[in-house]
Amino acid sequence: MIDRISRVLPDLRDDELPVFIRFIMGRIFPDWSPEKLGIGPNLLYEGVAYVAGTRKEDVVERINRTGDVGRAVEELLGKKEQTSFFAEDLALLDVYRDLTSIAKTGGTRSQREKLRVVRRLFSNARPLEGRYLARIMLEDLRIGVGEGNVREAIARAFSVDPYLVEHAFQAKNDLGEVALLAKAGEERLREVRIAPFHPVKMMLAQQGSIASAIAENGEMAAEYKYDGSRFQFHKEGGTCRMYSRRLEEVTDALPDIVEMLQRATDHDVILDGEVIAIRGDRPLPFQNVLRRFRRKHDVASLREEIRMVPNVFDILYLDGGTLIGLPLSERRARLQEVVTDHIAPQVVSDDPGEIGKMYEDALAAGHEGLMLKVPGSPYTPGVRGKNWIKVKPEVDTLDLAVIGAEWGEGKRAHVFGSFLLACQDEGVLIPLSKVATGFSDEQLQEMHALLADHVVSQSGKEVQFEPFLVVEAGYSEIQKSPNYAGGFALRFPRFVRIRDDKDIAEIETLESIRERYFRQPGSGS
Ligand code: AMP
């Protein structure tokens, strides 16, 4: 796969290269871009139905049969081919231009206008093109090309050091742009710097314990683990922006946090932190913060109810310079020099007793636990490595993708009542469990509101979703199961919360489920 991709890249023009790179990863816009296509499956089916001269129900029926939107579209366009002929060839950039125009279409007439463009695209598509076009529109290409493959292919195509490709990607967060730089030569890749208003992937943490972290690393920098929402704050001159953990811009949803951080520094900075909600002096559960992120309107009234507080724990950029290569201890020193307020307290110690005490304090104050960080470690964007260790009370939960549901019954007949959850194996979703307990009525309403527009197929009472939503689920035990493709199932699964700060790529892997299974007492290992 890497080889094939790398052979195509050198022949692409500069304007085609980034588009091609994103398309083969099933994306249209750079990850950091706020732009969204804004086409739900329904609009797509309607467009395809029109072009194929059939009804939307037939499209849905065919998707149910093939289990794949792409193949269904291909079949439908194949039938059409005998009766009509193409108007024009679809060129890469034309498709991109059309998709961009769809993304930019807003206002009251937007659905009709979008539909018009979707129809035009499919009426010009050959059946095989239709297969991939449909999947690109739903941002689920299913060709198994991941970021790692594409990074390798770029390095190979332009004979540059893969390490430099990776390095540039960490700062740019868009392999399309990185490919262009690689094409221009290693020097250009080397020059890449983090810059304001270009969000950087967030560094992530592994689970661990105080004793083993200190045994392995000696001194650790300990901070409270706040149960809120991750943010990245960018400031240059008088302009400030905030990004969520998924690198979506959330400036307008958090005006008070932006103001507080702006007041705390005169410098140009990129700061990493966690915003928490507080009522009185107790932190509120995570869901309250998320609701705020989501609710872009009505911000003023919410502002009074709940106080939002930023806790800054890292600095990635300062006055034109990248800091991510520096050890944490030096970044921390810079942070304390240039930011006057809202810095998360930190204790550096190799004494398990002292850190244990801090852990108790954190829990007593209503926080989630501790983060232990290796003081000599650089900031590695997007990496869930051993340099950041999270320590929290042992509650076994899994972050899983919602891939299907069944309609509820009785008074819950207008919402989904149970959900099918999946883990992943190298990007392929593997069903793991159904979950029907743990939901309040409001949460079921919320799940329905989030998912209703993402139904890709339906049979009887069951629906399948375009996978995008992550939920956290608890369980009592992992069991071997012949009923699920991954070979495992959850015993007593229960819904804990929606994790809409998490991306589908971050869900639990089959490998880690297997490991958890073998760690269980009595699993025979
Ligand atoms: P988890 O989401 O359970 O994988 O835990 C990692 C998350 O903890 C990060 O993405 C942050 O949102 C959050 N967090 C809370 N406090 C801190 C902290 N002091 N340092 C780093 N991350 C933190």
Boltz pocket constraint, residues with backbone or C-beta under 6 A from the ligand:
constraints:
  - pocket:
      binder: B
      contacts: [[A, 203], [A, 204], [A, 205], [A, 223], [A, 224], [A, 225], [A, 226], [A, 227], [A, 228], [A, 229], [A, 230], [A, 273], [A, 274], [A, 313], [A, 344], [A, 371], [A, 390]]
      max_distance: 6.0
